[in-house]
Amino acid sequence: MDVRGIGRFDLRARCDDLWHVLPWRERSIVNLLRNRLKPGDVFIDAGANIGIYTVLASRLIGNTGQGGLRRDDAGYRRPS
């Protein structure tokens, strides 16, 4: 799925991935990142889920920035 202005995501079946990439969801966080992050900045997304903020941040900080994510799936169970 292409999310305009952010990036492309592969969504998993039977989970809430679609909810996380909806353009109106948490618009204030998206706007905050767009207003604050500049090329060369450092960004860490702790609890990244599918990485929507990581993908956006990587576009904003560019090749001169540094980024990372942590996704904790320890408690995640795939639906039957």
A tleap script that builds the chain and sets N, CA, C and O, in Angstrom:
source leaprc.protein.ff14SB
mol = sequence {
  NMET ASP VAL ARG GLY ILE GLY ARG PHE ASP
  LEU ARG ALA ARG CYS ASP ASP LEU TRP HIE
  VAL LEU PRO TRP ARG GLU ARG SER ILE VAL
  ASN LEU LEU ARG ASN ARG LEU LYS PRO GLY
  ASP VAL PHE ILE ASP ALA GLY ALA ASN ILE
  GLY ILE TYR THR VAL LEU ALA SER ARG LEU
  ILE GLY ASN THR GLY GLN GLY GLY LEU ARG
  ARG ASP ASP ALA GLY TYR ARG ARG PRO CSER
}
set mol.1.N position { 0.847 -1.170 0.000 }
set mol.1.CA position { 0.000 0.000 0.000 }
set mol.1.C position { 0.896 1.238 0.000 }
set mol.1.O position { 1.826 1.340 0.800 }
set mol.2.N position { 0.612 2.165 -0.891 }
set mol.2.CA position { 1.338 3.430 -0.928 }
set mol.2.C position { 0.621 4.442 -0.045 }
set mol.2.O position { -0.583 4.660 -0.180 }
set mol.3.N position { 1.373 5.056 0.858 }
set mol.3.CA position { 0.833 6.102 1.719 }
set mol.3.C position { 1.456 7.405 1.239 }
set mol.3.O position { 2.657 7.628 1.395 }
set mol.4.N position { 0.638 8.248 0.661 }
set mol.4.CA position { 1.118 9.483 0.044 }
set mol.4.C position { 1.952 10.310 1.014 }
set mol.4.O position { 1.538 10.583 2.140 }
set mol.5.N position { 3.122 10.696 0.555 }
set mol.5.CA position { 3.994 11.553 1.343 }
set mol.5.C position { 4.813 10.826 2.398 }
set mol.5.O position { 5.615 11.444 3.096 }
set mol.6.N position { 4.613 9.497 2.521 }
set mol.6.CA position { 5.367 8.752 3.532 }
set mol.6.C position { 6.149 7.615 2.899 }
set mol.6.O position { 7.378 7.605 2.976 }
set mol.7.N position { 5.477 6.661 2.275 }
set mol.7.CA position { 6.185 5.545 1.658 }
set mol.7.C position { 5.263 4.389 1.340 }
set mol.7.O position { 4.040 4.519 1.380 }
set mol.8.N position { 5.871 3.248 1.023 }
set mol.8.CA position { 5.139 2.038 0.631 }
set mol.8.C position { 5.261 0.997 1.738 }
set mol.8.O position { 6.334 0.812 2.313 }
set mol.9.N position { 4.145 0.317 2.034 }
set mol.9.CA position { 4.103 -0.666 3.105 }
set mol.9.C position { 3.452 -1.953 2.624 }
set mol.9.O position { 2.478 -1.922 1.871 }
set mol.10.N position { 3.994 -3.085 3.061 }
set mol.10.CA position { 3.371 -4.383 2.853 }
set mol.10.C position { 2.550 -4.677 4.102 }
set mol.10.O position { 3.103 -4.816 5.194 }
set mol.11.N position { 1.252 -4.771 3.947 }
set mol.11.CA position { 0.360 -4.970 5.084 }
set mol.11.C position { 0.097 -6.456 5.290 }
set mol.11.O position { -0.129 -7.195 4.332 }
set mol.12.N position { 0.128 -6.880 6.535 }
set mol.12.CA position { -0.151 -8.273 6.883 }
set mol.12.C position { -1.657 -8.482 6.955 }
set mol.12.O position { -2.407 -7.567 7.294 }
set mol.13.N position { -2.082 -9.680 6.638 }
set mol.13.CA position { -3.507 -10.030 6.717 }
set mol.13.C position { -3.916 -10.249 8.174 }
set mol.13.O position { -3.098 -10.642 9.005 }
set mol.14.N position { -5.176 -9.991 8.469 }
set mol.14.CA position { -5.781 -10.233 9.779 }
set mol.14.C position { -5.037 -9.558 10.924 }
set mol.14.O position { -4.792 -10.175 11.961 }
set mol.15.N position { -4.686 -8.317 10.740 }
set mol.15.CA position { -4.054 -7.554 11.823 }
set mol.15.C position { -4.436 -6.082 11.651 }
set mol.15.O position { -5.247 -5.748 10.788 }
set mol.16.N position { -3.862 -5.215 12.460 }
set mol.16.CA position { -4.246 -3.799 12.426 }
set mol.16.C position { -3.289 -2.923 11.620 }
set mol.16.O position { -3.260 -1.708 11.819 }
set mol.17.N position { -2.503 -3.513 10.712 }
set mol.17.CA position { -1.556 -2.721 9.925 }
set mol.17.C position { -2.234 -1.582 9.169 }
set mol.17.O position { -1.713 -0.467 9.140 }
set mol.18.N position { -3.385 -1.847 8.558 }
set mol.18.CA position { -4.070 -0.805 7.790 }
set mol.18.C position { -4.387 0.387 8.676 }
set mol.18.O position { -4.241 1.531 8.248 }
set mol.19.N position { -4.814 0.136 9.893 }
set mol.19.CA position { -5.122 1.216 10.839 }
set mol.19.C position { -3.906 2.113 11.057 }
set mol.19.O position { -4.045 3.331 11.162 }
set mol.20.N position { -2.724 1.521 11.127 }
set mol.20.CA position { -1.510 2.279 11.419 }
set mol.20.C position { -1.039 3.154 10.258 }
set mol.20.O position { -0.303 4.117 10.477 }
set mol.21.N position { -1.443 2.841 9.046 }
set mol.21.CA position { -0.982 3.644 7.903 }
set mol.21.C position { -2.046 4.593 7.360 }
set mol.21.O position { -1.802 5.291 6.376 }
set mol.22.N position { -3.217 4.630 7.982 }
set mol.22.CA position { -4.243 5.564 7.525 }
set mol.22.C position { -3.725 6.997 7.661 }
set mol.22.O position { -3.184 7.364 8.705 }
set mol.23.N position { -3.888 7.806 6.616 }
set mol.23.CA position { -3.291 9.143 6.624 }
set mol.23.C position { -3.805 10.062 7.720 }
set mol.23.O position { -3.084 10.974 8.125 }
set mol.24.N position { -5.008 9.864 8.211 }
set mol.24.CA position { -5.553 10.759 9.244 }
set mol.24.C position { -5.188 10.318 10.647 }
set mol.24.O position { -5.417 11.063 11.600 }
set mol.25.N position { -4.626 9.127 10.802 }
set mol.25.CA position { -4.309 8.624 12.132 }
set mol.25.C position { -3.072 9.331 12.680 }
set mol.25.O position { -2.030 9.376 12.027 }
set mol.26.N position { -3.195 9.864 13.846 }
set mol.26.CA position { -2.085 10.530 14.530 }
set mol.26.C position { -1.392 11.580 13.644 }
set mol.26.O position { -0.165 11.653 13.564 }
set mol.27.N position { -2.218 12.371 12.997 }
set mol.27.CA position { -1.684 13.418 12.113 }
set mol.27.C position { -0.759 14.376 12.864 }
set mol.27.O position { 0.191 14.902 12.284 }
set mol.28.N position { -1.032 14.603 14.148 }
set mol.28.CA position { -0.186 15.531 14.915 }
set mol.28.C position { 1.247 15.004 15.032 }
set mol.28.O position { 2.194 15.791 15.025 }
set mol.29.N position { 1.414 13.693 15.138 }
set mol.29.CA position { 2.767 13.129 15.212 }
set mol.29.C position { 3.469 13.260 13.864 }
set mol.29.O position { 4.645 13.619 13.801 }
set mol.30.N position { 2.750 12.972 12.799 }
set mol.30.CA position { 3.322 13.131 11.456 }
set mol.30.C position { 3.736 14.587 11.234 }
set mol.30.O position { 4.827 14.847 10.727 }
set mol.31.N position { 2.883 15.529 11.605 }
set mol.31.CA position { 3.212 16.950 11.440 }
set mol.31.C position { 4.404 17.351 12.306 }
set mol.31.O position { 5.255 18.125 11.869 }
set mol.32.N position { 4.470 16.830 13.523 }
set mol.32.CA position { 5.607 17.112 14.407 }
set mol.32.C position { 6.915 16.642 13.772 }
set mol.32.O position { 7.899 17.382 13.755 }
set mol.33.N position { 6.928 15.417 13.253 }
set mol.33.CA position { 8.135 14.905 12.611 }
set mol.33.C position { 8.512 15.754 11.403 }
set mol.33.O position { 9.682 16.084 11.214 }
set mol.34.N position { 7.534 16.102 10.597 }
set mol.34.CA position { 7.815 16.921 9.397 }
set mol.34.C position { 8.346 18.305 9.764 }
set mol.34.O position { 9.168 18.867 9.041 }
set mol.35.N position { 7.882 18.851 10.878 }
set mol.35.CA position { 8.324 20.187 11.282 }
set mol.35.C position { 9.668 20.187 12.006 }
set mol.35.O position { 10.386 21.186 11.973 }
set mol.36.N position { 10.013 19.086 12.656 }
set mol.36.CA position { 11.218 19.062 13.496 }
set mol.36.C position { 12.422 18.379 12.865 }
set mol.36.O position { 13.552 18.829 13.051 }
set mol.37.N position { 12.198 17.290 12.115 }
set mol.37.CA position { 13.332 16.535 11.585 }
set mol.37.C position { 13.916 17.208 10.349 }
set mol.37.O position { 13.192 17.641 9.452 }
set mol.38.N position { 15.219 17.283 10.327 }
set mol.38.CA position { 15.957 17.905 9.211 }
set mol.38.C position { 17.032 16.942 8.730 }
set mol.38.O position { 17.410 16.026 9.460 }
set mol.39.N position { 17.530 17.137 7.513 }
set mol.39.CA position { 18.630 16.294 7.027 }
set mol.39.C position { 19.798 16.290 8.015 }
set mol.39.O position { 20.223 17.334 8.509 }
set mol.40.N position { 20.302 15.087 8.286 }
set mol.40.CA position { 21.421 14.938 9.206 }
set mol.40.C position { 21.023 14.620 10.640 }
set mol.40.O position { 21.887 14.288 11.452 }
set mol.41.N position { 19.733 14.713 10.976 }
set mol.41.CA position { 19.264 14.420 12.333 }
set mol.41.C position { 19.351 12.924 12.647 }
set mol.41.O position { 19.583 12.100 11.762 }
set mol.42.N position { 19.163 12.599 13.908 }
set mol.42.CA position { 19.105 11.214 14.379 }
set mol.42.C position { 17.680 10.942 14.837 }
set mol.42.O position { 17.073 11.771 15.515 }
set mol.43.N position { 17.142 9.772 14.466 }
set mol.43.CA position { 15.780 9.395 14.839 }
set mol.43.C position { 15.752 7.932 15.251 }
set mol.43.O position { 16.269 7.071 14.539 }
set mol.44.N position { 15.151 7.652 16.399 }
set mol.44.CA position { 14.981 6.273 16.868 }
set mol.44.C position { 13.498 6.045 17.116 }
set mol.44.O position { 12.857 6.809 17.837 }
set mol.45.N position { 12.965 5.002 16.522 }
set mol.45.CA position { 11.557 4.648 16.677 }
set mol.45.C position { 11.484 3.404 17.561 }
set mol.45.O position { 11.644 2.282 17.081 }
set mol.46.N position { 11.244 3.611 18.848 }
set mol.46.CA position { 11.138 2.490 19.792 }
set mol.46.C position { 9.698 1.980 19.776 }
set mol.46.O position { 8.764 2.741 20.029 }
set mol.47.N position { 9.523 0.706 19.482 }
set mol.47.CA position { 8.180 0.145 19.356 }
set mol.47.C position { 7.616 0.417 17.978 }
set mol.47.O position { 6.455 0.810 17.854 }
set mol.48.N position { 8.396 0.222 16.957 }
set mol.48.CA position { 8.115 0.675 15.602 }
set mol.48.C position { 6.908 0.055 14.907 }
set mol.48.O position { 6.432 0.608 13.916 }
set mol.49.N position { 6.406 -1.062 15.389 }
set mol.49.CA position { 5.321 -1.765 14.706 }
set mol.49.C position { 5.698 -1.968 13.248 }
set mol.49.O position { 6.695 -2.640 12.984 }
set mol.50.N position { 4.954 -1.423 12.279 }
set mol.50.CA position { 5.317 -1.626 10.879 }
set mol.50.C position { 6.249 -0.534 10.372 }
set mol.50.O position { 6.668 -0.570 9.215 }
set mol.51.N position { 6.576 0.425 11.210 }
set mol.51.CA position { 7.602 1.413 10.880 }
set mol.51.C position { 7.153 2.634 10.120 }
set mol.51.O position { 7.949 3.215 9.383 }
set mol.52.N position { 5.905 3.049 10.268 }
set mol.52.CA position { 5.444 4.216 9.510 }
set mol.52.C position { 6.236 5.478 9.867 }
set mol.52.O position { 6.561 6.273 8.985 }
set mol.53.N position { 6.546 5.663 11.147 }
set mol.53.CA position { 7.320 6.843 11.534 }
set mol.53.C position { 8.780 6.689 11.122 }
set mol.53.O position { 9.438 7.678 10.801 }
set mol.54.N position { 9.290 5.469 11.129 }
set mol.54.CA position { 10.658 5.215 10.699 }
set mol.54.C position { 10.823 5.544 9.217 }
set mol.54.O position { 11.805 6.170 8.818 }
set mol.55.N position { 9.855 5.117 8.406 }
set mol.55.CA position { 9.910 5.387 6.965 }
set mol.55.C position { 9.835 6.884 6.698 }
set mol.55.O position { 10.602 7.414 5.895 }
set mol.56.N position { 8.912 7.564 7.368 }
set mol.56.CA position { 8.806 9.014 7.210 }
set mol.56.C position { 10.095 9.700 7.663 }
set mol.56.O position { 10.620 10.564 6.960 }
set mol.57.N position { 10.599 9.321 8.822 }
set mol.57.CA position { 11.818 9.944 9.341 }
set mol.57.C position { 12.999 9.722 8.405 }
set mol.57.O position { 13.808 10.629 8.209 }
set mol.58.N position { 13.109 8.538 7.829 }
set mol.58.CA position { 14.237 8.276 6.925 }
set mol.58.C position { 14.200 9.187 5.703 }
set mol.58.O position { 15.243 9.598 5.195 }
set mol.59.N position { 13.003 9.497 5.238 }
set mol.59.CA position { 12.877 10.443 4.116 }
set mol.59.C position { 13.278 11.853 4.538 }
set mol.59.O position { 13.864 12.598 3.752 }
set mol.60.N position { 12.962 12.215 5.778 }
set mol.60.CA position { 13.240 13.575 6.257 }
set mol.60.C position { 14.703 13.781 6.634 }
set mol.60.O position { 15.257 14.851 6.382 }
set mol.61.N position { 15.338 12.776 7.233 }
set mol.61.CA position { 16.730 12.943 7.670 }
set mol.61.C position { 17.722 12.637 6.559 }
set mol.61.O position { 18.885 13.033 6.643 }
set mol.62.N position { 17.282 11.938 5.521 }
set mol.62.CA position { 18.119 11.695 4.351 }
set mol.62.C position { 19.323 10.812 4.625 }
set mol.62.O position { 19.431 10.179 5.675 }
set mol.63.N position { 20.230 10.789 3.649 }
set mol.63.CA position { 21.422 9.945 3.729 }
set mol.63.C position { 22.427 10.422 4.763 }
set mol.63.O position { 23.278 9.645 5.195 }
set mol.64.N position { 22.347 11.669 5.164 }
set mol.64.CA position { 23.309 12.191 6.143 }
set mol.64.C position { 22.842 11.976 7.575 }
set mol.64.O position { 23.613 12.173 8.514 }
set mol.65.N position { 21.593 11.576 7.751 }
set mol.65.CA position { 21.051 11.320 9.085 }
set mol.65.C position { 21.273 9.884 9.506 }
set mol.65.O position { 21.763 9.057 8.737 }
set mol.66.N position { 20.899 9.605 10.750 }
set mol.66.CA position { 20.985 8.252 11.279 }
set mol.66.C position { 19.648 7.885 11.882 }
set mol.66.O position { 19.007 8.705 12.540 }
set mol.67.N position { 19.229 6.654 11.657 }
set mol.67.CA position { 17.950 6.219 12.192 }
set mol.67.C position { 17.991 4.774 12.618 }
set mol.67.O position { 18.854 4.006 12.193 }
set mol.68.N position { 17.052 4.418 13.456 }
set mol.68.CA position { 16.953 3.035 13.899 }
set mol.68.C position { 15.570 2.766 14.420 }
set mol.68.O position { 14.804 3.686 14.709 }
set mol.69.N position { 15.255 1.488 14.539 }
set mol.69.CA position { 13.957 1.118 15.075 }
set mol.69.C position { 14.103 -0.101 15.959 }
set mol.69.O position { 15.058 -0.869 15.846 }
set mol.70.N position { 13.145 -0.257 16.830 }
set mol.70.CA position { 13.055 -1.456 17.662 }
set mol.70.C position { 11.609 -1.905 17.630 }
set mol.70.O position { 10.686 -1.147 17.927 }
set mol.71.N position { 11.447 -3.145 17.264 }
set mol.71.CA position { 10.109 -3.730 17.227 }
set mol.71.C position { 10.111 -4.924 18.165 }
set mol.71.O position { 10.831 -5.897 17.944 }
set mol.72.N position { 9.320 -4.846 19.187 }
set mol.72.CA position { 9.266 -5.910 20.178 }
set mol.72.C position { 8.073 -6.807 19.897 }
set mol.72.O position { 6.933 -6.447 20.191 }
set mol.73.N position { 8.338 -7.977 19.327 }
set mol.73.CA position { 7.281 -8.934 19.012 }
set mol.73.C position { 7.161 -10.034 20.053 }
set mol.73.O position { 6.501 -11.043 19.799 }
set mol.74.N position { 7.772 -9.872 21.202 }
set mol.74.CA position { 7.773 -10.937 22.214 }
set mol.74.C position { 6.357 -11.354 22.597 }
set mol.74.O position { 6.115 -12.540 22.818 }
set mol.75.N position { 5.426 -10.428 22.681 }
set mol.75.CA position { 4.074 -10.759 23.083 }
set mol.75.C position { 3.115 -10.910 21.906 }
set mol.75.O position { 1.908 -11.052 22.103 }
set mol.76.N position { 3.638 -10.882 20.698 }
set mol.76.CA position { 2.793 -10.943 19.514 }
set mol.76.C position { 2.454 -12.380 19.158 }
set mol.76.O position { 3.341 -13.228 19.067 }
set mol.77.N position { 1.173 -12.654 18.957 }
set mol.77.CA position { 0.738 -13.964 18.493 }
set mol.77.C position { -0.029 -13.778 17.217 }
set mol.77.O position { -0.957 -12.972 17.143 }
set mol.78.N position { 0.366 -14.536 16.199 }
set mol.78.CA position { -0.333 -14.477 14.905 }
set mol.78.C position { -1.723 -15.095 15.066 }
set mol.78.O position { -1.855 -16.169 15.653 }
set mol.79.N position { -2.758 -14.427 14.551 }
set mol.79.CA position { -4.114 -14.977 14.678 }
set mol.79.C position { -4.228 -16.324 13.986 }
set mol.79.O position { -3.562 -16.563 12.979 }
set mol.80.N position { -5.060 -17.199 14.512 }
set mol.80.CA position { -5.265 -18.531 13.909 }
set mol.80.C position { -6.150 -18.438 12.687 }
set mol.80.O position { -6.432 -19.453 12.050 }
savepdb mol mol.pdb
quit
